[in-house]
Amino acid sequence: MSKAFSISSPEFISVLKGLGIALGGAALTYLTSYFTQTNFGVYTPVVVAAWSVVVNFARKFIPDTSTS
């Protein structure tokens, strides 16, 4: 953990990953709305959160971490 008003490199990378996940969820919500002509209305934040979970799952699931 960093001292107050400072951030370490690994923490900064973690923040950037979170930003990428949030932006990915927002972008997928926009694309879903655009292509399906659906207005999510008051449920838009829920849809963004759901797409963000999908983006995070894909980020964890897709990389090949095998060592063979």
PDB file of N, H, CA, C and O in Angstrom:
ATOM      1  N   MET A   1       0.846  -1.167   0.000  1.00  0.00           N
ATOM      2  CA  MET A   1       0.000   0.000   0.000  1.00  0.00           C
ATOM      3  C   MET A   1       0.895   1.235   0.000  1.00  0.00           C
ATOM      4  O   MET A   1       1.909   1.275   0.697  1.00  0.00           O
ATOM      5  N   SER A   2       0.520   2.233  -0.777  1.00  0.00           N
ATOM      6  H   SER A   2      -0.304   2.201  -1.343  1.00  0.00           H
ATOM      7  CA  SER A   2       1.308   3.455  -0.900  1.00  0.00           C
ATOM      8  C   SER A   2       1.036   4.410   0.250  1.00  0.00           C
ATOM      9  O   SER A   2       0.028   4.311   0.948  1.00  0.00           O
ATOM     10  N   LYS A   3       1.965   5.334   0.423  1.00  0.00           N
ATOM     11  H   LYS A   3       2.784   5.415  -0.144  1.00  0.00           H
ATOM     12  CA  LYS A   3       1.767   6.398   1.404  1.00  0.00           C
ATOM     13  C   LYS A   3       0.684   7.337   0.887  1.00  0.00           C
ATOM     14  O   LYS A   3       0.295   7.269  -0.279  1.00  0.00           O
ATOM     15  N   ALA A   4       0.208   8.203   1.752  1.00  0.00           N
ATOM     16  H   ALA A   4       0.524   8.259   2.700  1.00  0.00           H
ATOM     17  CA  ALA A   4      -0.823   9.161   1.369  1.00  0.00           C
ATOM     18  C   ALA A   4      -0.329  10.050   0.225  1.00  0.00           C
ATOM     19  O   ALA A   4       0.828  10.472   0.219  1.00  0.00           O
ATOM     20  N   PHE A   5      -1.191  10.326  -0.724  1.00  0.00           N
ATOM     21  H   PHE A   5      -2.130   9.983  -0.720  1.00  0.00           H
ATOM     22  CA  PHE A   5      -0.922  11.207  -1.864  1.00  0.00           C
ATOM     23  C   PHE A   5       0.192  10.698  -2.763  1.00  0.00           C
ATOM     24  O   PHE A   5       0.878  11.488  -3.412  1.00  0.00           O
ATOM     25  N   SER A   6       0.377   9.386  -2.807  1.00  0.00           N
ATOM     26  H   SER A   6      -0.181   8.744  -2.281  1.00  0.00           H
ATOM     27  CA  SER A   6       1.321   8.776  -3.738  1.00  0.00           C
ATOM     28  C   SER A   6       0.745   7.431  -4.158  1.00  0.00           C
ATOM     29  O   SER A   6      -0.108   6.865  -3.474  1.00  0.00           O
ATOM     30  N   ILE A   7       1.219   6.934  -5.278  1.00  0.00           N
ATOM     31  H   ILE A   7       1.913   7.393  -5.833  1.00  0.00           H
ATOM     32  CA  ILE A   7       0.707   5.656  -5.772  1.00  0.00           C
ATOM     33  C   ILE A   7       1.865   4.889  -6.404  1.00  0.00           C
ATOM     34  O   ILE A   7       2.675   5.456  -7.139  1.00  0.00           O
ATOM     35  N   SER A   8       1.930   3.606  -6.111  1.00  0.00           N
ATOM     36  H   SER A   8       1.273   3.146  -5.514  1.00  0.00           H
ATOM     37  CA  SER A   8       2.993   2.783  -6.674  1.00  0.00           C
ATOM     38  C   SER A   8       2.609   2.358  -8.088  1.00  0.00           C
ATOM     39  O   SER A   8       1.451   2.456  -8.494  1.00  0.00           O
ATOM     40  N   SER A   9       3.585   1.897  -8.805  1.00  0.00           N
ATOM     41  H   SER A   9       4.526   1.817  -8.475  1.00  0.00           H
ATOM     42  CA  SER A   9       3.361   1.481 -10.189  1.00  0.00           C
ATOM     43  C   SER A   9       2.346   0.337 -10.305  1.00  0.00           C
ATOM     44  O   SER A   9       1.460   0.412 -11.157  1.00  0.00           O
ATOM     45  N   PRO A  10       2.438  -0.712  -9.487  1.00  0.00           N
ATOM     46  CA  PRO A  10       1.435  -1.777  -9.584  1.00  0.00           C
ATOM     47  C   PRO A  10       0.014  -1.293  -9.265  1.00  0.00           C
ATOM     48  O   PRO A  10      -0.955  -1.742  -9.878  1.00  0.00           O
ATOM     49  N   GLU A  11      -0.098  -0.376  -8.304  1.00  0.00           N
ATOM     50  H   GLU A  11       0.689  -0.011  -7.806  1.00  0.00           H
ATOM     51  CA  GLU A  11      -1.418   0.171  -7.984  1.00  0.00           C
ATOM     52  C   GLU A  11      -1.956   0.999  -9.140  1.00  0.00           C
ATOM     53  O   GLU A  11      -3.149   0.946  -9.439  1.00  0.00           O
ATOM     54  N   PHE A  12      -1.088   1.764  -9.791  1.00  0.00           N
ATOM     55  H   PHE A  12      -0.118   1.807  -9.548  1.00  0.00           H
ATOM     56  CA  PHE A  12      -1.499   2.582 -10.923  1.00  0.00           C
ATOM     57  C   PHE A  12      -1.958   1.704 -12.087  1.00  0.00           C
ATOM     58  O   PHE A  12      -2.937   2.024 -12.762  1.00  0.00           O
ATOM     59  N   ILE A  13      -1.255   0.607 -12.319  1.00  0.00           N
ATOM     60  H   ILE A  13      -0.460   0.347 -11.771  1.00  0.00           H
ATOM     61  CA  ILE A  13      -1.654  -0.329 -13.367  1.00  0.00           C
ATOM     62  C   ILE A  13      -3.016  -0.937 -13.044  1.00  0.00           C
ATOM     63  O   ILE A  13      -3.842  -1.127 -13.937  1.00  0.00           O
ATOM     64  N   SER A  14      -3.249  -1.240 -11.772  1.00  0.00           N
ATOM     65  H   SER A  14      -2.579  -1.085 -11.047  1.00  0.00           H
ATOM     66  CA  SER A  14      -4.545  -1.767 -11.351  1.00  0.00           C
ATOM     67  C   SER A  14      -5.663  -0.756 -11.600  1.00  0.00           C
ATOM     68  O   SER A  14      -6.755  -1.121 -12.034  1.00  0.00           O
ATOM     69  N   VAL A  15      -5.381   0.514 -11.324  1.00  0.00           N
ATOM     70  H   VAL A  15      -4.494   0.811 -10.971  1.00  0.00           H
ATOM     71  CA  VAL A  15      -6.371   1.559 -11.591  1.00  0.00           C
ATOM     72  C   VAL A  15      -6.658   1.653 -13.084  1.00  0.00           C
ATOM     73  O   VAL A  15      -7.813   1.803 -13.482  1.00  0.00           O
ATOM     74  N   LEU A  16      -5.625   1.566 -13.911  1.00  0.00           N
ATOM     75  H   LEU A  16      -4.687   1.444 -13.588  1.00  0.00           H
ATOM     76  CA  LEU A  16      -5.820   1.621 -15.362  1.00  0.00           C
ATOM     77  C   LEU A  16      -6.624   0.425 -15.872  1.00  0.00           C
ATOM     78  O   LEU A  16      -7.443   0.569 -16.779  1.00  0.00           O
ATOM     79  N   LYS A  17      -6.392  -0.751 -15.292  1.00  0.00           N
ATOM     80  H   LYS A  17      -5.726  -0.867 -14.555  1.00  0.00           H
ATOM     81  CA  LYS A  17      -7.181  -1.924 -15.678  1.00  0.00           C
ATOM     82  C   LYS A  17      -8.644  -1.720 -15.328  1.00  0.00           C
ATOM     83  O   LYS A  17      -9.525  -2.056 -16.120  1.00  0.00           O
ATOM     84  N   GLY A  18      -8.911  -1.176 -14.155  1.00  0.00           N
ATOM     85  H   GLY A  18      -8.196  -0.903 -13.511  1.00  0.00           H
ATOM     86  CA  GLY A  18     -10.285  -0.873 -13.757  1.00  0.00           C
ATOM     87  C   GLY A  18     -10.929   0.132 -14.688  1.00  0.00           C
ATOM     88  O   GLY A  18     -12.101  -0.001 -15.041  1.00  0.00           O
ATOM     89  N   LEU A  19     -10.163   1.142 -15.087  1.00  0.00           N
ATOM     90  H   LEU A  19      -9.211   1.251 -14.800  1.00  0.00           H
ATOM     91  CA  LEU A  19     -10.658   2.128 -16.046  1.00  0.00           C
ATOM     92  C   LEU A  19     -11.000   1.463 -17.372  1.00  0.00           C
ATOM     93  O   LEU A  19     -12.034   1.757 -17.972  1.00  0.00           O
ATOM     94  N   GLY A  20     -10.136   0.573 -17.824  1.00  0.00           N
ATOM     95  H   GLY A  20      -9.296   0.334 -17.337  1.00  0.00           H
ATOM     96  CA  GLY A  20     -10.388  -0.141 -19.081  1.00  0.00           C
ATOM     97  C   GLY A  20     -11.640  -0.997 -19.010  1.00  0.00           C
ATOM     98  O   GLY A  20     -12.404  -1.065 -19.973  1.00  0.00           O
ATOM     99  N   ILE A  21     -11.854  -1.647 -17.880  1.00  0.00           N
ATOM    100  H   ILE A  21     -11.234  -1.592 -17.098  1.00  0.00           H
ATOM    101  CA  ILE A  21     -13.048  -2.472 -17.702  1.00  0.00           C
ATOM    102  C   ILE A  21     -14.296  -1.604 -17.729  1.00  0.00           C
ATOM    103  O   ILE A  21     -15.281  -1.948 -18.382  1.00  0.00           O
ATOM    104  N   ALA A  22     -14.258  -0.479 -17.021  1.00  0.00           N
ATOM    105  H   ALA A  22     -13.458  -0.199 -16.491  1.00  0.00           H
ATOM    106  CA  ALA A  22     -15.409   0.426 -16.995  1.00  0.00           C
ATOM    107  C   ALA A  22     -15.687   1.004 -18.375  1.00  0.00           C
ATOM    108  O   ALA A  22     -16.843   1.076 -18.794  1.00  0.00           O
ATOM    109  N   LEU A  23     -14.645   1.415 -19.082  1.00  0.00           N
ATOM    110  H   LEU A  23     -13.707   1.357 -18.741  1.00  0.00           H
ATOM    111  CA  LEU A  23     -14.830   1.954 -20.427  1.00  0.00           C
ATOM    112  C   LEU A  23     -15.335   0.884 -21.389  1.00  0.00           C
ATOM    113  O   LEU A  23     -16.154   1.166 -22.264  1.00  0.00           O
ATOM    114  N   GLY A  24     -14.848  -0.337 -21.226  1.00  0.00           N
ATOM    115  H   GLY A  24     -14.183  -0.566 -20.515  1.00  0.00           H
ATOM    116  CA  GLY A  24     -15.336  -1.434 -22.062  1.00  0.00           C
ATOM    117  C   GLY A  24     -16.813  -1.700 -21.840  1.00  0.00           C
ATOM    118  O   GLY A  24     -17.560  -1.912 -22.795  1.00  0.00           O
ATOM    119  N   GLY A  25     -17.234  -1.688 -20.591  1.00  0.00           N
ATOM    120  H   GLY A  25     -16.627  -1.516 -19.815  1.00  0.00           H
ATOM    121  CA  GLY A  25     -18.652  -1.877 -20.277  1.00  0.00           C
ATOM    122  C   GLY A  25     -19.511  -0.768 -20.849  1.00  0.00           C
ATOM    123  O   GLY A  25     -20.593  -1.020 -21.381  1.00  0.00           O
ATOM    124  N   ALA A  26     -19.025   0.470 -20.738  1.00  0.00           N
ATOM    125  H   ALA A  26     -18.147   0.675 -20.307  1.00  0.00           H
ATOM    126  CA  ALA A  26     -19.775   1.601 -21.287  1.00  0.00           C
ATOM    127  C   ALA A  26     -19.837   1.531 -22.804  1.00  0.00           C
ATOM    128  O   ALA A  26     -20.879   1.816 -23.394  1.00  0.00           O
ATOM    129  N   ALA A  27     -18.739   1.156 -23.441  1.00  0.00           N
ATOM    130  H   ALA A  27     -17.893   0.925 -22.962  1.00  0.00           H
ATOM    131  CA  ALA A  27     -18.724   1.044 -24.899  1.00  0.00           C
ATOM    132  C   ALA A  27     -19.660  -0.062 -25.388  1.00  0.00           C
ATOM    133  O   ALA A  27     -20.373   0.116 -26.376  1.00  0.00           O
ATOM    134  N   LEU A  28     -19.659  -1.199 -24.699  1.00  0.00           N
ATOM    135  H   LEU A  28     -19.080  -1.344 -23.896  1.00  0.00           H
ATOM    136  CA  LEU A  28     -20.558  -2.285 -25.091  1.00  0.00           C
ATOM    137  C   LEU A  28     -22.020  -1.901 -24.879  1.00  0.00           C
ATOM    138  O   LEU A  28     -22.885  -2.310 -25.654  1.00  0.00           O
ATOM    139  N   THR A  29     -22.301  -1.131 -23.851  1.00  0.00           N
ATOM    140  H   THR A  29     -21.599  -0.798 -23.221  1.00  0.00           H
ATOM    141  CA  THR A  29     -23.669  -0.646 -23.635  1.00  0.00           C
ATOM    142  C   THR A  29     -24.075   0.274 -24.775  1.00  0.00           C
ATOM    143  O   THR A  29     -25.192   0.174 -25.283  1.00  0.00           O
ATOM    144  N   TYR A  30     -23.183   1.169 -25.182  1.00  0.00           N
ATOM    145  H   TYR A  30     -22.276   1.251 -24.770  1.00  0.00           H
ATOM    146  CA  TYR A  30     -23.478   2.071 -26.293  1.00  0.00           C
ATOM    147  C   TYR A  30     -23.715   1.271 -27.572  1.00  0.00           C
ATOM    148  O   TYR A  30     -24.683   1.524 -28.290  1.00  0.00           O
ATOM    149  N   LEU A  31     -22.840   0.310 -27.861  1.00  0.00           N
ATOM    150  H   LEU A  31     -22.054   0.105 -27.277  1.00  0.00           H
ATOM    151  CA  LEU A  31     -22.997  -0.484 -29.078  1.00  0.00           C
ATOM    152  C   LEU A  31     -24.278  -1.309 -29.056  1.00  0.00           C
ATOM    153  O   LEU A  31     -24.961  -1.428 -30.073  1.00  0.00           O
ATOM    154  N   THR A  32     -24.603  -1.875 -27.902  1.00  0.00           N
ATOM    155  H   THR A  32     -24.048  -1.777 -27.076  1.00  0.00           H
ATOM    156  CA  THR A  32     -25.850  -2.632 -27.780  1.00  0.00           C
ATOM    157  C   THR A  32     -27.044  -1.724 -28.035  1.00  0.00           C
ATOM    158  O   THR A  32     -27.973  -2.096 -28.752  1.00  0.00           O
ATOM    159  N   SER A  33     -27.017  -0.556 -27.459  1.00  0.00           N
ATOM    160  H   SER A  33     -26.263  -0.254 -26.877  1.00  0.00           H
ATOM    161  CA  SER A  33     -28.096   0.402 -27.648  1.00  0.00           C
ATOM    162  C   SER A  33     -28.174   0.852 -29.098  1.00  0.00           C
ATOM    163  O   SER A  33     -29.266   1.003 -29.645  1.00  0.00           O
ATOM    164  N   TYR A  34     -27.032   1.065 -29.719  1.00  0.00           N
ATOM    165  H   TYR A  34     -26.145   0.943 -29.275  1.00  0.00           H
ATOM    166  CA  TYR A  34     -26.985   1.541 -31.107  1.00  0.00           C
ATOM    167  C   TYR A  34     -27.508   0.490 -32.079  1.00  0.00           C
ATOM    168  O   TYR A  34     -28.329   0.800 -32.942  1.00  0.00           O
ATOM    169  N   PHE A  35     -27.046  -0.738 -31.951  1.00  0.00           N
ATOM    170  H   PHE A  35     -26.379  -0.991 -31.250  1.00  0.00           H
ATOM    171  CA  PHE A  35     -27.407  -1.776 -32.916  1.00  0.00           C
ATOM    172  C   PHE A  35     -28.811  -2.334 -32.701  1.00  0.00           C
ATOM    173  O   PHE A  35     -29.455  -2.752 -33.663  1.00  0.00           O
ATOM    174  N   THR A  36     -29.294  -2.349 -31.469  1.00  0.00           N
ATOM    175  H   THR A  36     -28.771  -2.009 -30.688  1.00  0.00           H
ATOM    176  CA  THR A  36     -30.616  -2.911 -31.215  1.00  0.00           C
ATOM    177  C   THR A  36     -31.689  -1.842 -31.094  1.00  0.00           C
ATOM    178  O   THR A  36     -32.870  -2.155 -30.949  1.00  0.00           O
ATOM    179  N   GLN A  37     -31.276  -0.573 -31.153  1.00  0.00           N
ATOM    180  H   GLN A  37     -30.316  -0.319 -31.271  1.00  0.00           H
ATOM    181  CA  GLN A  37     -32.211   0.549 -31.007  1.00  0.00           C
ATOM    182  C   GLN A  37     -33.007   0.450 -29.703  1.00  0.00           C
ATOM    183  O   GLN A  37     -34.187   0.796 -29.650  1.00  0.00           O
ATOM    184  N   THR A  38     -32.341  -0.026 -28.664  1.00  0.00           N
ATOM    185  H   THR A  38     -31.382  -0.308 -28.707  1.00  0.00           H
ATOM    186  CA  THR A  38     -32.966  -0.179 -27.354  1.00  0.00           C
ATOM    187  C   THR A  38     -32.571   0.992 -26.466  1.00  0.00           C
ATOM    188  O   THR A  38     -31.398   1.360 -26.399  1.00  0.00           O
ATOM    189  N   ASN A  39     -33.549   1.573 -25.787  1.00  0.00           N
ATOM    190  H   ASN A  39     -34.501   1.274 -25.841  1.00  0.00           H
ATOM    191  CA  ASN A  39     -33.285   2.614 -24.813  1.00  0.00           C
ATOM    192  C   ASN A  39     -33.409   1.984 -23.426  1.00  0.00           C
ATOM    193  O   ASN A  39     -34.503   1.604 -23.008  1.00  0.00           O
ATOM    194  N   PHE A  40     -32.306   1.877 -22.727  1.00  0.00           N
ATOM    195  H   PHE A  40     -31.417   2.186 -23.066  1.00  0.00           H
ATOM    196  CA  PHE A  40     -32.315   1.229 -21.420  1.00  0.00           C
ATOM    197  C   PHE A  40     -32.878   2.121 -20.323  1.00  0.00           C
ATOM    198  O   PHE A  40     -33.231   1.637 -19.248  1.00  0.00           O
ATOM    199  N   GLY A  41     -32.962   3.408 -20.585  1.00  0.00           N
ATOM    200  H   GLY A  41     -32.675   3.801 -21.459  1.00  0.00           H
ATOM    201  CA  GLY A  41     -33.553   4.338 -19.627  1.00  0.00           C
ATOM    202  C   GLY A  41     -32.840   4.317 -18.289  1.00  0.00           C
ATOM    203  O   GLY A  41     -31.616   4.427 -18.216  1.00  0.00           O
ATOM    204  N   VAL A  42     -33.629   4.173 -17.230  1.00  0.00           N
ATOM    205  H   VAL A  42     -34.623   4.083 -17.289  1.00  0.00           H
ATOM    206  CA  VAL A  42     -33.058   4.209 -15.874  1.00  0.00           C
ATOM    207  C   VAL A  42     -32.211   2.976 -15.579  1.00  0.00           C
ATOM    208  O   VAL A  42     -31.486   2.954 -14.585  1.00  0.00           O
ATOM    209  N   TYR A  43     -32.289   1.952 -16.423  1.00  0.00           N
ATOM    210  H   TYR A  43     -32.878   1.969 -17.231  1.00  0.00           H
ATOM    211  CA  TYR A  43     -31.511   0.729 -16.202  1.00  0.00           C
ATOM    212  C   TYR A  43     -30.133   0.780 -16.862  1.00  0.00           C
ATOM    213  O   TYR A  43     -29.380  -0.192 -16.798  1.00  0.00           O
ATOM    214  N   THR A  44     -29.801   1.895 -17.489  1.00  0.00           N
ATOM    215  H   THR A  44     -30.412   2.684 -17.541  1.00  0.00           H
ATOM    216  CA  THR A  44     -28.504   2.015 -18.157  1.00  0.00           C
ATOM    217  C   THR A  44     -27.336   1.727 -17.214  1.00  0.00           C
ATOM    218  O   THR A  44     -26.423   1.001 -17.610  1.00  0.00           O
ATOM    219  N   PRO A  45     -27.315   2.263 -15.980  1.00  0.00           N
ATOM    220  CA  PRO A  45     -26.188   1.930 -15.089  1.00  0.00           C
ATOM    221  C   PRO A  45     -26.081   0.432 -14.792  1.00  0.00           C
ATOM    222  O   PRO A  45     -24.979  -0.094 -14.639  1.00  0.00           O
ATOM    223  N   VAL A  46     -27.208  -0.245 -14.712  1.00  0.00           N
ATOM    224  H   VAL A  46     -28.104   0.181 -14.837  1.00  0.00           H
ATOM    225  CA  VAL A  46     -27.194  -1.695 -14.459  1.00  0.00           C
ATOM    226  C   VAL A  46     -26.621  -2.428 -15.669  1.00  0.00           C
ATOM    227  O   VAL A  46     -25.857  -3.382 -15.520  1.00  0.00           O
ATOM    228  N   VAL A  47     -26.993  -1.977 -16.870  1.00  0.00           N
ATOM    229  H   VAL A  47     -27.613  -1.202 -16.992  1.00  0.00           H
ATOM    230  CA  VAL A  47     -26.482  -2.598 -18.094  1.00  0.00           C
ATOM    231  C   VAL A  47     -24.985  -2.355 -18.215  1.00  0.00           C
ATOM    232  O   VAL A  47     -24.246  -3.263 -18.595  1.00  0.00           O
ATOM    233  N   VAL A  48     -24.523  -1.151 -17.901  1.00  0.00           N
ATOM    234  H   VAL A  48     -25.124  -0.413 -17.592  1.00  0.00           H
ATOM    235  CA  VAL A  48     -23.089  -0.860 -17.930  1.00  0.00           C
ATOM    236  C   VAL A  48     -22.349  -1.753 -16.943  1.00  0.00           C
ATOM    237  O   VAL A  48     -21.289  -2.289 -17.265  1.00  0.00           O
ATOM    238  N   ALA A  49     -22.892  -1.914 -15.759  1.00  0.00           N
ATOM    239  H   ALA A  49     -23.753  -1.479 -15.497  1.00  0.00           H
ATOM    240  CA  ALA A  49     -22.254  -2.777 -14.757  1.00  0.00           C
ATOM    241  C   ALA A  49     -22.199  -4.223 -15.243  1.00  0.00           C
ATOM    242  O   ALA A  49     -21.189  -4.905 -15.069  1.00  0.00           O
ATOM    243  N   ALA A  50     -23.291  -4.685 -15.851  1.00  0.00           N
ATOM    244  H   ALA A  50     -24.111  -4.131 -15.992  1.00  0.00           H
ATOM    245  CA  ALA A  50     -23.322  -6.068 -16.350  1.00  0.00           C
ATOM    246  C   ALA A  50     -22.296  -6.265 -17.464  1.00  0.00           C
ATOM    247  O   ALA A  50     -21.578  -7.265 -17.466  1.00  0.00           O
ATOM    248  N   TRP A  51     -22.218  -5.337 -18.402  1.00  0.00           N
ATOM    249  H   TRP A  51     -22.801  -4.525 -18.400  1.00  0.00           H
ATOM    250  CA  TRP A  51     -21.226  -5.447 -19.473  1.00  0.00           C
ATOM    251  C   TRP A  51     -19.813  -5.352 -18.910  1.00  0.00           C
ATOM    252  O   TRP A  51     -18.900  -5.994 -19.430  1.00  0.00           O
ATOM    253  N   SER A  52     -19.617  -4.561 -17.856  1.00  0.00           N
ATOM    254  H   SER A  52     -20.358  -4.040 -17.434  1.00  0.00           H
ATOM    255  CA  SER A  52     -18.294  -4.464 -17.237  1.00  0.00           C
ATOM    256  C   SER A  52     -17.876  -5.793 -16.624  1.00  0.00           C
ATOM    257  O   SER A  52     -16.701  -6.160 -16.670  1.00  0.00           O
ATOM    258  N   VAL A  53     -18.826  -6.507 -16.054  1.00  0.00           N
ATOM    259  H   VAL A  53     -19.780  -6.209 -16.017  1.00  0.00           H
ATOM    260  CA  VAL A  53     -18.537  -7.841 -15.524  1.00  0.00           C
ATOM    261  C   VAL A  53     -18.137  -8.777 -16.655  1.00  0.00           C
ATOM    262  O   VAL A  53     -17.210  -9.573 -16.508  1.00  0.00           O
ATOM    263  N   VAL A  54     -18.834  -8.682 -17.782  1.00  0.00           N
ATOM    264  H   VAL A  54     -19.588  -8.035 -17.901  1.00  0.00           H
ATOM    265  CA  VAL A  54     -18.506  -9.517 -18.948  1.00  0.00           C
ATOM    266  C   VAL A  54     -17.092  -9.197 -19.445  1.00  0.00           C
ATOM    267  O   VAL A  54     -16.317 -10.104 -19.750  1.00  0.00           O
ATOM    268  N   VAL A  55     -16.765  -7.911 -19.525  1.00  0.00           N
ATOM    269  H   VAL A  55     -17.394  -7.175 -19.277  1.00  0.00           H
ATOM    270  CA  VAL A  55     -15.424  -7.512 -19.966  1.00  0.00           C
ATOM    271  C   VAL A  55     -14.366  -8.049 -19.007  1.00  0.00           C
ATOM    272  O   VAL A  55     -13.336  -8.557 -19.451  1.00  0.00           O
ATOM    273  N   ASN A  56     -14.599  -7.946 -17.713  1.00  0.00           N
ATOM    274  H   ASN A  56     -15.435  -7.533 -17.352  1.00  0.00           H
ATOM    275  CA  ASN A  56     -13.644  -8.442 -16.726  1.00  0.00           C
ATOM    276  C   ASN A  56     -13.506  -9.961 -16.816  1.00  0.00           C
ATOM    277  O   ASN A  56     -12.401 -10.492 -16.709  1.00  0.00           O
ATOM    278  N   PHE A  57     -14.610 -10.649 -17.009  1.00  0.00           N
ATOM    279  H   PHE A  57     -15.508 -10.218 -17.096  1.00  0.00           H
ATOM    280  CA  PHE A  57     -14.556 -12.110 -17.168  1.00  0.00           C
ATOM    281  C   PHE A  57     -13.734 -12.476 -18.399  1.00  0.00           C
ATOM    282  O   PHE A  57     -12.894 -13.375 -18.344  1.00  0.00           O
ATOM    283  N   ALA A  58     -13.974 -11.786 -19.502  1.00  0.00           N
ATOM    284  H   ALA A  58     -14.656 -11.056 -19.547  1.00  0.00           H
ATOM    285  CA  ALA A  58     -13.221 -12.062 -20.728  1.00  0.00           C
ATOM    286  C   ALA A  58     -11.739 -11.773 -20.527  1.00  0.00           C
ATOM    287  O   ALA A  58     -10.887 -12.510 -21.025  1.00  0.00           O
ATOM    288  N   ARG A  59     -11.432 -10.710 -19.805  1.00  0.00           N
ATOM    289  H   ARG A  59     -12.124 -10.112 -19.401  1.00  0.00           H
ATOM    290  CA  ARG A  59     -10.043 -10.362 -19.532  1.00  0.00           C
ATOM    291  C   ARG A  59      -9.339 -11.459 -18.741  1.00  0.00           C
ATOM    292  O   ARG A  59      -8.156 -11.724 -18.959  1.00  0.00           O
ATOM    293  N   LYS A  60     -10.057 -12.091 -17.833  1.00  0.00           N
ATOM    294  H   LYS A  60     -11.018 -11.876 -17.656  1.00  0.00           H
ATOM    295  CA  LYS A  60      -9.473 -13.163 -17.025  1.00  0.00           C
ATOM    296  C   LYS A  60      -9.475 -14.506 -17.749  1.00  0.00           C
ATOM    297  O   LYS A  60      -8.590 -15.332 -17.526  1.00  0.00           O
ATOM    298  N   PHE A  61     -10.466 -14.729 -18.618  1.00  0.00           N
ATOM    299  H   PHE A  61     -11.185 -14.058 -18.799  1.00  0.00           H
ATOM    300  CA  PHE A  61     -10.680 -16.036 -19.227  1.00  0.00           C
ATOM    301  C   PHE A  61      -9.850 -16.247 -20.490  1.00  0.00           C
ATOM    302  O   PHE A  61      -9.376 -17.355 -20.740  1.00  0.00           O
ATOM    303  N   ILE A  62      -9.673 -15.208 -21.274  1.00  0.00           N
ATOM    304  H   ILE A  62     -10.058 -14.308 -21.071  1.00  0.00           H
ATOM    305  CA  ILE A  62      -9.059 -15.354 -22.602  1.00  0.00           C
ATOM    306  C   ILE A  62      -7.555 -15.601 -22.591  1.00  0.00           C
ATOM    307  O   ILE A  62      -7.098 -16.444 -23.362  1.00  0.00           O
ATOM    308  N   PRO A  63      -6.754 -14.922 -21.769  1.00  0.00           N
ATOM    309  CA  PRO A  63      -5.298 -15.103 -21.862  1.00  0.00           C
ATOM    310  C   PRO A  63      -4.860 -16.547 -21.626  1.00  0.00           C
ATOM    311  O   PRO A  63      -5.391 -17.243 -20.760  1.00  0.00           O
ATOM    312  N   ASP A  64      -3.888 -16.975 -22.411  1.00  0.00           N
ATOM    313  H   ASP A  64      -3.457 -16.410 -23.115  1.00  0.00           H
ATOM    314  CA  ASP A  64      -3.311 -18.304 -22.247  1.00  0.00           C
ATOM    315  C   ASP A  64      -2.144 -18.200 -21.272  1.00  0.00           C
ATOM    316  O   ASP A  64      -1.095 -17.642 -21.594  1.00  0.00           O
ATOM    317  N   THR A  65      -2.346 -18.746 -20.078  1.00  0.00           N
ATOM    318  H   THR A  65      -3.198 -19.199 -19.817  1.00  0.00           H
ATOM    319  CA  THR A  65      -1.293 -18.669 -19.060  1.00  0.00           C
ATOM    320  C   THR A  65      -0.605 -20.014 -18.843  1.00  0.00           C
ATOM    321  O   THR A  65       0.082 -20.217 -17.841  1.00  0.00           O
ATOM    322  N   SER A  66      -0.798 -20.928 -19.791  1.00  0.00           N
ATOM    323  H   SER A  66      -1.356 -20.763 -20.604  1.00  0.00           H
ATOM    324  CA  SER A  66      -0.166 -22.236 -19.642  1.00  0.00           C
ATOM    325  C   SER A  66       1.340 -22.108 -19.861  1.00  0.00           C
ATOM    326  O   SER A  66       1.806 -21.204 -20.554  1.00  0.00           O
ATOM    327  N   THR A  67       2.082 -23.021 -19.260  1.00  0.00           N
ATOM    328  H   THR A  67       1.703 -23.754 -18.697  1.00  0.00           H
ATOM    329  CA  THR A  67       3.533 -22.983 -19.349  1.00  0.00           C
ATOM    330  C   THR A  67       4.073 -24.253 -20.001  1.00  0.00           C
ATOM    331  O   THR A  67       5.089 -24.800 -19.573  1.00  0.00           O
ATOM    332  N   SER A  68       3.383 -24.709 -21.037  1.00  0.00           N
ATOM    333  H   SER A  68       2.558 -24.264 -21.384  1.00  0.00           H
ATOM    334  CA  SER A  68       3.854 -25.937 -21.696  1.00  0.00           C
ATOM    335  C   SER A  68       4.669 -25.644 -22.915  1.00  0.00           C
ATOM    336  O   SER A  68       5.138 -26.568 -23.580  1.00  0.00           O
TER     337      SER A  68
END
